[in-house]
């Protein structure tokens, strides 16, 4: 039986003459292009923990099967498959070059490696703090991209989601109230501007209705803020992933050190003459 994680996702047959691959926007990931060396041997697992994202589901796929990741009209990956792909890319990005595991103790680790790791953490934290200080209101998207939220809403409602509607969806709490008072004020301004443009469009055929949302967002939020709204979700996801990767590297190093010490102890015990 297919694992729950893949059972609800889109699996396609990857054949040379597949018409589907030529007719739809998609990215595919399958067992044949997942490096097997990333899967840790089970005999070295000393305790049951959350552990690293190994995506063993992908290893269980038939060699001709692929997990289809859909894209929207802007080329952005959307849907549950997109989140699984993000986890897969995280595995590929993980490496031990920065903090090698061939040192017996953390104290033996060269300062250059420690400083490099610390500099990366500080750089990310500075960027995150700076962005947060400038941010006057936040969104409710979490780690999901705005593109995925828009795609899910379009599937649910059967109608295209514009930028104004997406702003409201991603800046309201579960009870429907705005995240902050400033977010509420901005929503009111956006509604007023939209009403103005729709009134103009009713008597002026030269007004492009499809471009109204973009113009309103730019006028109300300003060019920089309009771009920032689109970047906020991606930045939040990147920061969370960076923190998780640093924590995973540290935990992996500690676990391997413990395993190594246990193996050395077992070897030493085996070398002692029996009494």
C-alpha positions in Angstrom: 0.0 0.0 0.0 1.3 3.4 -0.9 2.2 5.6 2.0 -0.3 8.3 3.1 2.0 11.1 2.1 2.1 10.1 -1.5 -1.3 8.4 -1.7 -3.1 11.7 -2.0 -0.7 13.3 -4.4 -0.5 13.2 -8.2 1.6 10.3 -9.5 2.2 10.0 -13.3 3.9 7.5 -15.5 7.1 8.9 -16.9 7.4 7.4 -20.4 9.2 8.9 -23.5 5.9 9.2 -25.4 3.9 10.7 -22.6 1.6 13.3 -24.0 0.8 14.6 -20.6 4.3 15.7 -20.0 4.2 17.8 -23.2 0.8 19.3 -22.7 1.0 20.4 -19.0 3.3 22.6 -17.0 4.9 20.2 -14.5 8.0 19.2 -12.7 8.6 15.6 -11.9 10.5 13.9 -9.1 11.0 10.2 -8.9 12.9 7.4 -7.2 15.5 7.2 -10.0 16.8 10.7 -9.3 16.9 10.5 -5.5 20.4 9.9 -4.3 20.3 6.6 -2.4 23.3 7.7 -0.3 21.1 10.1 1.5 19.1 7.3 3.2 20.8 6.5 6.5 21.3 2.8 7.4 18.7 1.8 10.0 21.2 -0.2 12.0 22.8 3.0 13.2 19.6 4.5 14.4 19.9 4.5 18.2 16.6 6.0 19.1 13.3 7.0 17.6 13.2 10.7 16.9 11.7 13.1 14.3 15.1 13.0 12.5 16.0 14.3 9.1 13.6 14.6 6.1 14.5 11.4 4.1 11.4 11.2 1.9 11.5 7.4 1.8 8.2 7.6 0.0 10.1 8.6 -3.2 12.4 5.6 -2.9 9.3 3.3 -3.0 8.1 4.7 -6.3 8.2 2.5 -9.4 11.2 3.5 -11.6 8.8 4.8 -14.3 6.6 6.8 -11.8 7.1 10.4 -11.1 5.5 12.8 -8.6 3.9 15.6 -10.7 4.4 19.1 -9.3 2.0 21.6 -10.9 2.8 25.2 -11.8 0.5 28.2 -12.1 0.4 30.6 -15.0 3.4 32.5 -13.5 5.5 29.4 -13.4 5.3 29.1 -9.6 5.1 25.7 -8.0 1.8 25.1 -6.2 -0.1 22.4 -4.3 0.9 19.8 -1.8 3.4 18.4 -4.2 5.3 21.7 -4.2 5.9 21.3 -0.4 7.2 17.8 -0.9 9.5 19.0 -3.6 10.8 21.7 -1.2 11.7 19.0 1.3 13.4 17.0 -1.4 15.5 20.0 -2.3 16.4 20.5 1.3 17.9 17.0 1.4 20.1 17.8 -1.6 21.2 21.1 -0.1 22.3 19.5 3.2 26.0 18.9 3.5 28.8 18.6 6.1 31.4 20.8 4.5 30.9 23.6 6.9 31.0 21.5 10.1 32.9 18.3 9.3 32.1 15.2 11.4 35.6 13.8 11.6 36.6 15.6 14.8 36.5 13.8 18.1 35.3 16.8 20.0 33.7 20.1 19.2 36.7 21.8 20.8 38.9 20.3 18.1 36.9 21.9 15.3 38.9 24.6 13.6 37.8 28.1 14.5 37.5 29.0 10.8 34.7 26.5 10.5 33.0 27.7 13.6 33.3 31.3 12.5 32.0 30.5 9.1 28.9 28.9 10.6 28.4 31.7 13.1 28.8 34.3 10.3 26.1 32.6 8.2 23.7 32.5 11.2 24.4 36.1 12.1 23.9 37.2 8.5 20.5 35.5 8.3 19.4 36.8 11.7 20.4 40.4 10.7 18.4 40.2 7.5 15.4 38.7 9.4 15.5 41.3 12.1 15.9 44.1 9.7 13.0 42.9 7.6 10.8 42.4 10.7 11.5 45.9 12.0 10.4 47.4 8.6 7.4 45.2 8.4 4.3 47.1 9.6 1.9 44.2 9.2 2.2 40.5 8.8 0.4 37.7 6.8 -1.2 34.4 7.8 0.4 32.3 5.0 2.9 30.6 7.2 5.3 28.5 5.1 3.0 28.3 2.2 3.7 30.5 -0.8 1.1 33.0 -1.9 0.9 31.2 -5.2 -0.1 28.0 -3.4 -2.8 29.8 -1.4 -4.2 31.5 -4.6 -4.2 28.1 -6.4 -6.1 26.4 -3.6 -8.6 29.2 -3.4 -9.2 29.1 -7.2 -9.8 25.3 -7.0 -12.3 25.9 -4.1 -14.2 28.8 -5.6 -13.8 28.0 -9.3 -12.8 31.6 -10.0 -9.5 33.4 -10.6 -8.0 35.1 -7.5 -6.7 38.6 -8.0 -4.0 40.4 -6.1 -6.5 42.4 -4.0 -8.4 39.2 -3.0 -5.2 37.4 -2.2 -4.1 40.3 0.0 -7.3 40.0 2.0 -7.0 36.2 2.3 -3.4 36.3 3.5 -3.9 39.2 5.9 -7.0 38.1 7.9 -7.2 35.9 10.9 -9.3 32.8 11.1 -12.3 34.8 12.5 -12.1 37.1 9.5 -10.7 40.1 11.3 -7.6 41.9 9.9 -4.2 40.8 11.3 -3.5 44.4 12.5 -5.3 47.7 12.5 -3.0 49.0 9.8 -3.8 45.9 7.6 -7.5 46.8 8.1 -6.9 50.4 7.0 -5.0 49.2 3.9 -7.9 46.9 3.0 -10.3 49.8 3.2 -8.1 51.9 1.0 -7.8 49.1 -1.5 -11.6 48.7 -1.6 -12.0 52.5 -2.1 -9.5 52.6 -4.9 -11.1 49.6 -6.6 -14.5 51.3 -6.5 -13.0 54.4 -8.1 -11.3 52.5 -10.9 -14.5 50.4 -11.6 -16.5 53.6 -11.9 -14.0 55.0 -14.3 -13.9 51.7 -16.3 -17.7 51.7 -16.7 -17.4 54.9 -18.8 -13.9 54.6 -20.3 -13.3 51.5 -22.4 -9.6 52.2 -22.5 -9.1 51.2 -18.9 -7.7 47.7 -18.7 -9.7 45.8 -16.0 -7.1 43.1 -15.7 -4.4 45.6 -14.7 -6.5 47.4 -12.1 -5.4 45.2 -9.2 -1.7 45.9 -9.9 -2.2 49.6 -10.2 -4.2 49.8 -7.0 -1.6 47.7 -5.0 1.1 50.0 -6.3 -0.8 53.2 -5.5 -1.9 52.2 -2.0 1.2 50.4 -0.8 3.9 52.1 -3.0 6.2 50.3 -5.5 8.6 49.0 -2.8 5.8 47.8 -0.5 3.9 46.1 -3.3 7.0 44.1 -4.2 7.6 43.3 -0.5 4.1 41.8 -0.1 5.1 39.2 -2.7 8.4 38.5 -1.0 7.3 38.2 2.6 6.0 34.7 2.3 9.1 33.4 0.5 11.4 35.2 3.0 9.6 33.7 5.9 9.9 30.2 4.5 13.6 30.7 3.7 14.4 31.9 7.2 12.6 28.9 8.8 14.4 26.5 6.5 17.8 28.0 7.3 17.2 27.7 11.1 16.0 24.1 10.6 19.1 23.2 8.6 21.5 24.7 11.2 19.7 22.7 13.9 19.7 19.5 11.9 23.5 19.9 11.2 24.2 20.4 14.9 22.0 17.4 15.9 23.5 15.2 13.3 27.0 16.0 14.5 26.1 15.3 18.1 24.4 12.0 17.2 27.4 10.8 15.2 29.8 11.7 17.9 27.7 9.7 20.4 27.6 6.7 18.0 31.3 6.9 17.4 32.0 7.0 21.2 29.7 4.0 21.6 31.5 2.0 18.9 34.9 2.9 20.3 33.8 1.7 23.8 32.4 -1.5 22.4 35.7 -2.1 20.5 37.8 -1.5 23.6 35.6 -3.9 25.6 36.0 -6.6 23.0 39.8 -6.2 23.1 40.0 -6.8 26.9 41.3 -10.3 27.7 38.6 -12.5 29.2 39.3 -13.4 32.9 
